[in-house]
Amino acid sequence: MNITFIGPPGCGKGTQAALLSRRTGLPSVSTGDLLRDAVARRTHLGIQARSYMDQGLLVPDSIIMGLIEEVLMSPEAQGGILMDGFPRTPAQAEAVDRALGARNARVDAVLRIDVPEDDLVQRLVGRAREQGRSDDTPETIRQRLAVYREQTAPLVAYYEDRGVVLDIPGTGTVEAIAERIGTALGL
């Protein structure tokens, strides 16, 4: 089963993807983690990505797809994969569809996690303090939420046309949200 988690920064995609990974045994892929790793290792793609990330902007599809296609084609992903916050745009969704289609697979479910914006800002500011993340300053948080609304939210229509979107309220305890996800997926 191939599952995508969609939602604004700070909605809990990574936490829930990790929990679902443990529950199902499916590997979880976070483009944020892939990008931060490429930046830390100062790879060619990492250097390019850093200038976008530091401004709170989405990294261009060409950079993202280079990283994600390797993962989608890996032996570990043959039984399915959990995509944490990816794809982010209809163009990326089409690229994922092509990559999965090459192995006769598709995105089976899209979990749209909804959290009020005030809660998101509080979560991200707290995460920035705890983890010392340079990409979670108040300025970039506002920019990332604006970019999400403008560029990522239309992705939902792409998947709604395919009938695979499942709406998940993202407030409450981590465990309560995980239970909602399990119920929505019939687990």
N, C-alpha and C positions, 0 to 999 in steps of 0.2 A: 504494500500500500504506500503510495506517495502522497504526502500531506504537506500543505503549505500553511504556515502561520502568518496572518496579516494583521497589522495593527500599528498604531503610532509608536514612536520611540517611548520606552518606559511602560508599555502595556503588559509586559510579562511574557513575551514570546519566547525568549531564551529559557526562562525558568520552566515554562510549561513544556517546551520542546524537550528539555532534558528529562523532565519527569515522564513524559510519554515515551521517550527513548528507553528509559529503564523498564517501563511497563511492557513495551512491545518488542524490545530488542532491535528496533530500527535505528540506524545511525542518524544523528542529528547534525545538520550542517548550518552554521551561522556565517553569513557572508561578512558580518562584522568581525568575527573571530578570524576568518580567512584573511580579511584585509589587514587587521591589526598585526597578524603574523607576518604578512608580506611586507608591511611597513617596518616592523622590528628587524626583519632580516635584510632590509634595504634592497629587496629585489627590484627589478625594473618596473614591474607593475605596482609594487609597494610605494616606490618613490612618486610615481604618477598619482596614485590614489591619495597619498598624504595631503597634497595641496587641496583636494576637494574636501576631504574629511575635516581638516582644520578649519574650514569655512562653514561646516555644517551642511554642505551640499551633497547630493547623491553622487556617487562615483559613476562615471559613464559606463554604459552597457558593455563596451568592448573590454574594459578592464575586468568587470565583474564576471562576464561570461568566460573569460579565459580561466579564471579560478574555479568557477562552478562546474564547467563541463568536465574537468578532470574528475571531480567528485562524483558526478552523475554516472560516469562511465566506469567507475571503480568497481571491483568485485564486491566490496562491502555494501554497495548500494543496489545490487541486483535484485534483492528481495523487497526493496522499497527504501524510502528515505523521508526524513522529516526536514523540511526546509524552513529554517527560522528567519523570517523576515525577507524571504526571497521567493519568487520574484517581486520586484517593487513597481514595475511598470508593465503595461501591456506588451511592449516590445520584448522585455525580458521574459514574460510569460510565453510568448510565441517561441522564443529561443529554447526555453525549457521544454515546451511541447515537442519541438523538433528533436532535441536531445533524447527525451524519454521515448518518443516515437521510434527512434532508431533501434530501441530494444523492445518495441511493442508494449510500451507502458504509457501511462498518462498520470496527470494529477488527479487523484481520487477524491480528495477533500481539501477544502480551504477553510481553515478556522479563523474567523474574523473576531479578534478580541477587542471589545469596546470598553474604554475607560474614560471618564470625564477628564477634560484637559487640566483642571486644577490638580487633580490627583496625579496626573502624569508629571507635571512640573515638580511636585513634591517628591515623587519617587526618583526622578532623575537627579535632582539636587542632592538627595540623600545618597544615591549611588555614586555620584561624583566625589562626595566627601569620603565614603567608605573605600572606594577603589582608586581614587586619585586619577580619574579618567580625564584626559585633556579635552576629549570631544564632548564633555557634558558641562560646559560653562553655561551660565544663564543666557548669554547671547546665542550660543549655538543651539541650546534647547529650543528657544523661540524660533530660530531659523529652521531647525529640523522639523518642528511641528508644522510650520507653514509649508515647507517643502512636501511633507507627507500629505497634507490636505490638498495641495495643488497637483502633485504628480503621482502619488501612490494611491490615494483613495479611488480614482477612476478604474484601477485594476479590478476592483470588486465587480464592476459591471461585466468585465471580460469573463470572470468565473461564474457570475450569476447566469449568464447565457448558457453555460454548461451545466447548471444545476448542481454545483458542488460546494456552494458556500454554506457554512454552518456558523450562525451567530452565537458567540460566547460572551456573556457578561463577564468583564474582567475585574470586577471589584469583589472584595471579601478576602478570605484567607487563600493562600496558595493551594491548600488542599481542596477547598470548596470549588475553586476554578478548575483544578485538575479533575475533580469528580464531574463537573459539568461537561468537560471535554470528553471524558470517557463515556458518559451517557450519550452525548451527541454522536459519537463514533460507534456506539453499540458495543462497547467493550465491557 
